[in-house]
Amino acid sequence: MKRQARGGGPTTVGAFSAKTMEEKADSAPEQSSQLRRRLERADLGAVPETRRALRELLRHWGRPGRSEIAELLTSELVTNALVHTDDDALVTATVGPRALRVEVRDFVARRPRMRIPNADDGIHGRGLVLVQSLADAWGVRAHGVGKAVWFELDAGTA
């Protein structure tokens, strides 16, 4: 189901679940842990480092396979931010008992474009398609300087 995220205004796009993690947090307090990392411009070595840190954060979270999906989607968003913006980025992953939210913020206002991958394009153009296919919710949110691309995974969804 495709729709606009609540509270995101006209700058939010993506496929969304009925309730985002922010809305769920309003209805019931949860214990959460957080990973926060600043990534330096064009530092693609930060991609596997971020995956390892996220894997550690998610060691006891969710059903089998959920953390691997989270690692893949986080890698895609981090890579996009570093390759397509030529600027620093900030990764924040917040995990609670019921959901994970990962946000990759960059400092370039240009919005990401979903591309239809083709065989001639090699490995390029698949990142947002993977996010759209595998995340329970995702979107793009404008910031004062730049944007944040985010996704959420429910812990119990298989």
Disulfide bonds with the S-S distance in Angstrom:
none
